[in-house]
Amino acid sequence: MTDYSMLINGKSVGAKTSIEVLNPATEAVIATVPEASPAQLDEAVAAARQALLGWSGQSLEERRALILKIADRLEENIGELAQLLSEEQGKPIDGFAGLGAMFELGGSLAWIRYTASLDLPVEVIQDNDEARIEVHRKPVGVVGSITPWNYPLLITCWHIIPGLLAGCTVVAKPSEYTPLTVLKAMHLISDLLPPGVLNIVTGKGGLGAAISSHPDIDKIVFTGSTRTGKRIMEAAADNLKRLTLELGGNDAAIVLPDTNVAEAAGKIFATAMINNGQTCAALKRLYVHEDIYDEMCEALAGIAGSVKTGPASESPDFGPIQNKMQYDRVCELAESAKADGATFLTGGEPMPGPGYFFPVTIVKDIPESSRLVQEEPFGPILPVVSFSDVEDALEKANAVSVGLGGSVWSSDVAAAQKLASRLECGTAWVNNHAMIQPDAPFGGVKQSGVGVEFGRYGLVEYTNIQTLQISKS
Ligand code: NDP
């Protein structure tokens, strides 16, 4: 068992107390990480503040060069990092459709490299005899990042890389469930950055709250639940921190009657079960027109019946659910769907332990009011609901308080696009779902979040505008 360290002001740092990290496939303790004290958080924030002037004073070109070296260094260690990620998170190395730990590592590299290619050019609004007016982008300052346990390294890269490129310094807190890959990766790259530019602290049960209320942090970027996002917003009010909040969703997909079921079912399955369903923008409620409802249910059940859930040693398609809290929630929602009279085509019962294994579960004939339809399960369970009237399906898709993603499926792309534009969500897909890429902005509407990530739109969230007005008359 390894004892991991935090990274504060360029140094490896332990703490008086530590937190155990479990392998969710065995429930065995595999490592410990330090539990940061309030004083250690202050040290990390002070180091980030101290480093800010020097880091933001470097040219964007200099910062870009260092960020590209970060990607190279992680790539040199990709196998070891993927193995560690698989152990602590539960996702197989490759897994279903190759969307496992290696995919997360590959995605991290792609995001770092694309983000590093971005610029923050000065915009000239006016240049005439009266005045020249320029819009400059200044780094927002010290950024606090709080990341979840579903894609620990990828989401950390989403948070810290645009911040670093923009000239911000960072204090990042990985989830207490999955801190190891982030700690390992950030120690691997720490010598590439000046001390204090990137600090990693670990803890639980208060560290996140302490970060979000810290008076010397200027912005919080958080990925996680809507409930915690609201608490962060409250805590951030004291010094009016800037916020990027990427929160939960309960993404609906509407499948129109002209859809080719044989072609669509595989994609629908993959985008619902990506990362064992533990993906913010996974397809979570499937509304299928009654003409093709039985055919679609059968096709999905066929795929679900052919995949294997199990420990890494069995080269499975899917691993365990990442933690007991989430596993209990999936079990609870499955039970409530049973009580609501739903039909389970596959799965529905937790698998024998140890480990938080739950089989891929397809549920049909479920009432709209069932908790499994109304609440985000964040696990390998998909409710399939029949509809006869498209307007009714659209109304149901939009009748939730969240709006991260949504999709429409049809062989008539123009009709699907028209309907997709009426979905109340941050990203609407046609004939796909959950597809994200580093250059396309991604974020939620309603209670799915504030702001966007990725590409130029995401990068500018790590900046404040300074308007420079030079009078000429
Ligand atoms: P949470 O959203 O509650 O996030 C937990 C993290 O937030 C921890 O790092 C915790 O740190 C921190 N935190 C808790 N309270 C506060 C606070 N008041 N201020 C700042 N930070 C705080 O996630 P859970 O793991 O509990 O998952 C709950 C649900 O969230 C899941 O069921 C799923 O629906 C959703 N989820 C969504 C994700 C996404 O990608 N959008 C990812 C993961 C989960 P500390 O304990 O140190 O305070």
Boltz pocket constraint, residues with backbone or C-beta under 6 A from the ligand:
constraints:
  - pocket:
      binder: B
      contacts: [[A, 146], [A, 147], [A, 148], [A, 149], [A, 150], [A, 173], [A, 174], [A, 175], [A, 176], [A, 203], [A, 204], [A, 205], [A, 206], [A, 207], [A, 208], [A, 209], [A, 210], [A, 212], [A, 223], [A, 224], [A, 225], [A, 226], [A, 228], [A, 229], [A, 231], [A, 232], [A, 235], [A, 246], [A, 247], [A, 248], [A, 249], [A, 279], [A, 280], [A, 326], [A, 329], [A, 376], [A, 377], [A, 378]]
      max_distance: 6.0
